[in-house]
Amino acid sequence: MERAVFVYTTYPGIVEAETAGKTLVELRLAACVNILPRMISYYAWEGAVECAEEVVMIVKTRASLAEKVRAKVKDMHPFDTPAILVVPLESVDASYLRWLFDVTEGLSEQ
């Protein structure tokens, strides 16, 4: 049975996140994206601990579209190694799930 997932990613700025998020919804790869600005990230990179302000994007889609979403995010992303994490959802309200599937219907087979 088809499931819903979140695809979590981060961007260096709001403009890049909005461009990617709008594209994913326009292509119907996602029913919705949430963009959360001003996250502070500490991370290990090339032997040092870095700190950066980033923007979180949560993509709401079907599990069968997760790979297409990952590929599109990676293609549009300015980072060489973007965080792209697929998180399965344990429980989703039935009416919300129907809406999510209706919006993205037919795309998993394309």
N, C-alpha and C positions, 0 to 999 in steps of 0.2 A: 504494500500500500504506500502511496506517495506521502511524503512528509514535508513539512515546512522546515526551513533552516534560516539562520542568520548567517550572513557573510560579514565578518568584522574586518575593517581595514582602517588605516590612518593615512592622512595626507598632510603635506607641509603647510597648507593654507586653505582657507574657505573657498577660494575661487576654483582651485583644482578639484576639491571635493564636490562642489556644486555642479561643475561641468560633468564629472564622472557620474554622479548620482542622477542627474537629469537624463543623461544618455542611457543609463541602465533602465530607467522607467520608460523612456520613449521607445526603446527596443523591446519592451515588455519582458526583459530578463528579470525584472524585479517588480513587485507590486508597489513597493514603497521603499524609500531610503530615509534614514534619520541621520542628520548631520549635526554633530555636537562640537562646537568650536572651543578653543582654548584649553586643551588638555596639555599637561606638562608630562613629558616622557624622559625617563633616564634609561639609557640602554648601552650595552657594550657594543663597540664598533671599532674594528681595526686596532685592537689592543688598548683602547681607552674607554672611559666612561663618558658618554656624551649626554647632554641635556638639550631638549628642544621643545618648543611649543608646537603642538600638532592639532589636527582636527580629526575626530572620530567619525567614521561613516558605518552605519549598520544597515545592511541590505537585507530586505525581507523577500524571500523567494522560495521556490520548491527545491527539494533535494536534487531532483533530476536536472536542474538548471545550474547547480552550484559550479560545475566545471566551466560552463560558458561564462558565468559571472566572473570567476577567477581569471579566466583568459582575457576578458574584456578589461577588467580592472588592471591587470598586469600590463596590457597593451597601452593603456592610457596613463599609467602611473609615472610620475617623475622620478621615483626612487628606483635604484637598481635592485634592491631587495625589499619590496613592500611587504608589510604584514598583511596576509590574506588568510583568515581563519574561518573555517566553516563550522558552525555550532548547531548541532541538531537540537530541535525543540521538543521537550518532553510532552507538553500539553499546549494546545492552542484553542481558543474559543471557536466553536463550530462555525458560527456565522462569519467570523474573521477569516478562518481557513478557507471557506467557500469563496469569499471575495478574493483572497490571494490566488487561489487556483483559477478562478474565472479570469482574472487579469492576465495571468501568464499561460493560459490554456493553449495547448498545441505546440508550444515552443520547445518542449523537451525532445520532441521527435524530429525537429528540423535539423 
